[in-house]
Amino acid sequence: MENRLTEPQLTQIVAEVERLSRIRQSQLDSEAVKEILQELNLPPELLDEALIQLQRRKALAGKQRNRWIVGVLAVAVGAIPIALVGFYIYQNEQAIDRVSVQQNRITLVQDKGDNLTVISRQNNPEIFYRVTLKDAPIGKKLSLSCDWIDPSGQIVKQNSYQTREIDKTIWNTRCRYQIGNAAASGNWQVKMFLNKRAIGTTSFEVK
């Protein structure tokens, strides 16, 4: 069967033959190269060694290029865990920053759902600062603290603790302090902090 060529195929074949012809014309055989070396007063017997050296340099350049590529890839791959850690820390900080107080109140040991504004020093009562947090980050543990401040502005008691793992966005927590007979009378304050960020405060009177 006779193979027939289309006009585009013929054009491509002609172009390829011309390219190969130019390459062949530009290449010199070893005898021609030796003649050129003799004309330049260079020893033609070193031609083979020169070709070997050129091949070695070409191979070395290829290895160095590959090493550079591998080095760049290693740096890029090594940067990925750092970026992921940074993103995780940023996400965690954002989640903590969203936490706020939905409700806070003062009660005695038995919580009757009330909010005491006046505390009597009789019988050294233990009082609780009960706080309901909103937007608590599920799966995290929060570092909380409370400052109990007397009428003179002095911090007389500090509570510091870590919650158990949060399992719901609305989260109840509490701080406590025992009011003694020697406690100063007047207006007191209690403040709650999340990672040293004040998130809630309330006042009460001690008589």
C-alpha positions in Angstrom: 0.0 0.0 0.0 1.4 3.4 -1.0 1.8 5.8 1.9 0.5 9.2 1.0 1.4 12.4 2.9 -0.8 15.4 3.5 0.5 18.8 2.7 0.9 19.7 6.4 2.9 16.5 7.0 5.1 17.2 4.0 5.8 20.7 5.4 6.8 19.2 8.8 9.1 16.6 7.2 10.9 19.2 5.1 11.4 21.4 8.2 12.8 18.5 10.2 15.2 17.5 7.3 16.5 21.1 7.1 17.0 21.1 10.9 19.0 17.8 10.8 21.0 19.1 7.9 22.0 22.3 9.7 23.0 20.2 12.8 25.1 17.9 10.6 26.8 20.8 8.9 27.6 22.5 12.2 29.2 19.3 13.6 32.9 18.6 12.9 34.5 15.1 12.8 37.6 14.5 14.9 39.9 14.8 12.0 38.6 18.3 11.2 39.0 19.3 14.8 42.6 18.0 14.9 43.4 20.1 11.8 42.0 23.2 13.5 44.1 22.4 16.6 47.2 22.1 14.5 46.5 25.4 12.8 46.3 26.9 16.3 49.6 25.3 17.3 47.8 23.1 19.9 48.6 19.4 20.4 45.9 17.4 18.6 46.7 14.3 20.8 44.9 16.0 23.7 41.6 16.1 21.8 40.2 12.9 23.4 41.2 14.0 26.9 39.6 17.4 26.3 36.3 15.7 25.3 36.4 13.7 28.4 36.9 16.7 30.6 34.0 18.6 28.9 31.7 15.6 29.5 32.8 15.5 33.2 32.2 19.3 33.6 28.7 18.9 32.0 27.9 16.0 34.3 29.1 18.0 37.3 27.1 21.0 36.4 24.0 18.8 36.1 24.7 17.3 39.6 25.1 20.8 41.1 21.9 21.9 39.5 20.1 18.9 40.9 21.5 19.5 44.3 20.3 23.1 44.2 16.8 21.9 43.2 16.8 19.4 46.0 17.9 22.0 48.5 15.2 24.4 47.4 12.6 21.6 47.7 13.9 20.7 51.2 13.6 24.3 52.4 10.1 24.5 51.0 9.1 21.2 52.6 10.7 22.2 55.9 8.7 25.4 55.9 5.4 23.7 55.6 5.3 22.4 59.2 6.3 25.8 60.5 3.5 27.4 58.6 1.1 24.9 59.8 2.2 25.4 63.4 1.8 29.2 63.0 -1.6 28.8 61.5 -2.7 26.5 64.4 -1.4 29.0 67.0 -3.2 31.9 65.2 -6.5 29.9 65.0 -6.2 29.0 68.7 -5.6 32.6 69.7 -8.6 33.7 67.6 -10.8 31.1 69.4 -9.6 32.3 72.8 -10.2 35.9 71.9 -13.8 35.2 71.1 -14.6 33.9 74.6 -16.7 36.3 76.7 -19.0 36.4 79.7 -22.6 35.8 79.2 -23.6 36.0 82.9 -21.9 36.4 86.2 -23.2 36.5 89.8 -22.3 36.0 93.5 -23.7 33.1 95.5 -23.1 31.1 98.6 -22.1 27.5 98.6 -25.7 26.5 97.9 -26.6 28.1 94.6 -30.2 29.1 94.6 -30.0 30.9 91.3 -29.7 34.3 93.0 -27.1 37.1 92.7 -26.1 38.3 96.1 -25.1 42.0 96.4 -24.6 42.1 100.2 -22.5 39.6 102.1 -22.5 39.3 105.9 -19.2 38.5 107.6 -21.0 36.4 110.3 -20.1 32.7 110.2 -17.2 33.3 107.8 -19.2 32.6 104.7 -17.6 31.1 101.6 -18.8 32.9 98.5 -18.7 31.9 94.9 -18.2 34.0 91.7 -20.2 32.0 89.2 -19.6 32.8 85.5 -21.2 31.6 82.4 -18.9 31.8 79.4 -20.1 31.9 75.8 -18.2 31.0 72.6 -16.0 28.7 74.6 -13.7 26.7 72.3 -14.7 23.1 72.2 -11.8 20.6 72.8 -9.7 23.2 74.6 -8.8 23.8 78.2 -9.0 27.4 79.5 -6.6 29.0 81.9 -8.7 31.2 84.2 -8.0 33.3 87.3 -9.9 35.6 89.7 -8.8 38.6 91.8 -10.8 39.4 94.9 -10.3 43.1 95.7 -11.2 44.7 99.0 -12.5 48.3 99.4 -9.0 49.8 99.5 -8.2 48.3 96.1 -5.9 45.6 97.5 -6.0 42.1 96.0 -6.6 39.9 99.0 -7.1 36.6 97.2 -6.2 35.1 93.8 -7.6 31.9 92.2 -5.8 30.3 89.3 -6.9 27.1 87.6 -7.4 25.3 84.4 -10.8 24.1 83.2 -11.4 20.5 82.1 -11.7 20.0 78.3 -14.5 22.2 77.0 -17.3 20.2 75.4 -19.9 22.9 74.8 -19.8 26.5 73.8 -21.8 27.7 76.8 -19.6 26.9 79.8 -20.1 27.4 83.5 -17.2 28.0 85.8 -16.5 29.6 89.2 -14.1 31.1 91.7 -14.5 31.1 95.5 -13.3 33.0 98.5 -14.1 32.8 102.2 -15.0 36.1 103.8 -13.6 36.1 107.4 -14.6 38.2 110.4 -11.6 40.4 109.9 -12.6 41.2 106.3 -12.9 44.9 105.6 -16.4 46.2 105.2 -17.5 48.1 102.2 -17.6 47.6 98.5 -15.7 44.7 97.1 -15.0 43.5 93.5 -14.1 40.2 91.9 -12.6 40.0 88.5 -12.1 37.0 86.2 -9.2 36.7 83.7 -8.7 34.5 80.7 -5.0 34.2 80.0 -4.5 37.6 81.8 -7.3 39.2 79.7 -10.1 40.6 81.9 -13.4 39.1 80.8 -15.8 39.7 83.7 -16.2 41.7 86.9 -18.9 42.2 89.5 -19.3 44.1 92.8 -20.8 43.3 96.2 -20.9 44.8 99.6 -19.5 43.2 102.8 -21.1 44.1 106.1 
